[in-house]
Amino acid sequence: LSTPDTGQVQVLGASARRAVASGRIAAVLQTGGLLPDLTVAETVQVIAGLHGAKPRIDDVMQLAGLTDIARRRVGKCSGGEQQRVKFALALLPDPDVLVLDEPTAGMDVKARRRFWNTMRESADAGRTVVFATHYLEEAEQFARRTVVMDRGRIVADGETAHLRAELGGRTVSATVPDTDARSTIADELRRAGADEVRVDGTRLTARTTASDELAAQLLAAGATDLEITAPTLESAFTDLTED
């Protein structure tokens, strides 16, 4: 919707403005865009008329989970319900590319789960879904590709699982009752160059690329409550954006 100062932007081979006008790209914005005095159903009907998409109204209302609140005025809807209304409006032209800005802000747990199930089905059907979020757990669970930006600059772009794996190693944690065994293993890990080796009471934690070997060693030393966790997208983001 904005005209760039320099350069060009194309969406599916056309200008961004033409792609928006033709319904090939749609967006769910975080704020604004709704008239409070209309009902949910009226809002969807008006926008459907603009796009010539009235046959899609029932399907879109169902996909967005709006059927039960169709007669409610938009101004009486919660923040999460209004997000679902915006989602329905974005789906009306059946876009090839769907852009989401903090799409689940204000949604409860059930609505968030239903929303992401719908997004996964859309992606499986061939639609490109691009979403900006600060909920990194959501990105970790649902994004197949992650682009990390730091102050407007792209610092990483790749498969989500690959970005996490690039951090190197998994975190292994266990309770080791034997004091001597605990100290010996911790010293060996530090000499081997393992990261974040910590001893908190009887609990030993370390990040290592040899997580299976460490787990076997801990179990042989009588360890209990063993946990092995992969790097998170949050830790990847922190590593990539720290000065």
N, C-alpha and C positions, 0 to 999 in steps of 0.2 A: 504493500500500500504506500510505501515511501519511495521517493525517487532517489536513487543513489547519486552521490556527488561525483563519483567516478566509477568506472567499471560497468559490468553488465551482470544481470541475474536472469537465468532461464530456469523454467520448471517444465520438465517433459518436452523440451524443445521449443517452448513458447515463452513470451515475456511473462513475468510474474503477474502483472495486472490482467493479462488475457487469461492466464490459468485460473485466477480467482473468479473472473467474470463467467468463465465457462463451467465452473464447479469442479475442475480437475484437482484443485487444491482447496482445502478448507481448514479452519483452525478453531480450537477451543481456547479462548483467552481466559486469563485468570479473573479479570474484573470487567464490568460494564457490558453493554450490549443487549440488555433486557428491559422491557417496559413493565413496570410493576403492576399496572392495573389490568393487564390482560391475563387470562387464565393460561395454564400450561398448554392446553389443547389449542387455544386461539393463537398462541405464539407460534407453535409448530405449523399450524394451518397457514398463517400469513407468510412465513418464510417459504413454505412448500409452494405457495402460489407464485412467489417471485422466481423460483427455480423450475417451475413446471413439474414439480415432484409430488403432487398430491397422491398418486398411487402408492408412494412409499411411506405415507404418514403412519399407518398402523404398525408396519414393521419397525420403523424407527422408534416409535413410542415404546414398543415392547423391548427393543434392544437397549434403550436407555433406562428402562425400568420406570417409566412415567405413567403407565396405564392407570395405576391406583390413585394418582394425584392429578389426573387430567383436568379436573374442574377447579383445582385450587388456583387462586391468583398468584402470580409470580412473586409479588411483594410479600406474600405469606409463606413462601418456600424458604427452607433453611439454606445455608450456603452450599452444602453438599447437593441439595436438590436442584438449586440453580445451576450448579456445574453440570448436572445431568441434563438439564434443559439445553444448555449450550452444546453439549455433546450431541444431543438429538438434532439440533439445527445444523451442526457441522456434517452430520451423516446424510442429510436430505439430498444433496446433489450426487451422492454416491461417489465421493472423491477418490482419485487414485493416490493422493498424498494427504495425510491427515497430520496437522501440526498441533501439539498439545502443550500448553504452558501451565505447569503445576496442576495437572488435570484432576488430581484427587484431593485437592485442598478442601477441607471441610466435610469430606465424606466419612461416614462411619465405616467400621471394619467390613460389614457385609456388603455395603455398596461399593467399597473399594475393590473387594475380591471379585464381585460381579463385573465391575468395569474392566478390570484387567483380563478377565476371562474373555470378554467381548473383544478386547484389543488383540488378544492372542489369536482369536478366530479370524479377525480382520486381516492380520498379518499372514496367517496361513492361507488365506484366500487370495493373497497377492497384493493387498494394499500396503503402501509404505506408511509406517507410523513413526513420526519423529516427536519425541517429547523432551521438554526441559524440566528438570526437577532438582530439588535439593534433598529429596528423600532418597539417599543413595542405596538403601536397602531395596527400594522399589526398582531402581535401575538395575541392581544386581540380580533381582529375581526375573525381570521381564525384558530387559534390553538385550538383544542379540549382539548389537554393536554399540560401543560407547565412545563418544567424543568428549574429551576433557578439555575445558577451556579455562585459562588463567589470565584474567585481565584482558579479555578479548583476543587472546592468542591461543591457537590449538596446540596443546602440548602432548596429546596422545589421541590416537584414533585406531580402533581395532576391535576384534571380538572381545566381548566382556570377559569371558573366561580366560582369554589370553592375557589381557591386561592384569588380571589378578595373579595369574601364574608367573608373570614377569617379575613380581616382587621377590620371588625366590624363597621357597621353603614354606613349611606349615608350622603352626604353633602347637607344641606338644606340652601338655600339662598333666601332672599326676601327683597323688599324695604318696610320699615315700617315708614311712614311719622310721626306718633305720637311719639314724643320724649320720653314721660313717658312710653308708652307701649313698645317701643324698649328697653329702659334701664331695665325695669322690666323683660322682657323675657330673655334678655342677662344674668342678674343676676341669674335668676332661672336655666338657662342652666348650668352656671358655678357651682352652688351649687349641681346640679344633676350629675356633672362629665362629661358633654359633652366635646368633644375634639374640639380644634381649633375654639373657639367662638370668632368672630371678629365683630366689628362694624366700618364700613367705611362710614361716613356721615349718610345717611338714610338707608344704606344697612347692613343687619344683616346676618351673615353666621355662621353655626355651623355644626359639624359632630356628628351624634347621631344614636343610634340604634332604636330610636323611631321617625323615620322620619315622619310617617303619623300623629302622635299626634302633633308633632311640626308644621307641615304644617297647620293642623286644627287650632291650636292656633294662628298662624300668620295671617291666613285669617280672623279669628274672630276679630283680632286687626286692621283690615283694610289694611293688607299688599297687595302689588301688585307685579307683575313680579316674581312670585314664581318659583324656580327651585329646583329640587331634582335630584342629580347625584349619581350613584353608584361608589364605589372605582374603580380606574383604575389599570391596570396591572403595569403601571409605578410606582404608589404609592406603590403597593405590592412589586415590585422589590426593590424600595428604602428602604422600611422597612426591607426587608429580608437581604439586603447586607450591611446595615450600621453597623459599629462596635458597 
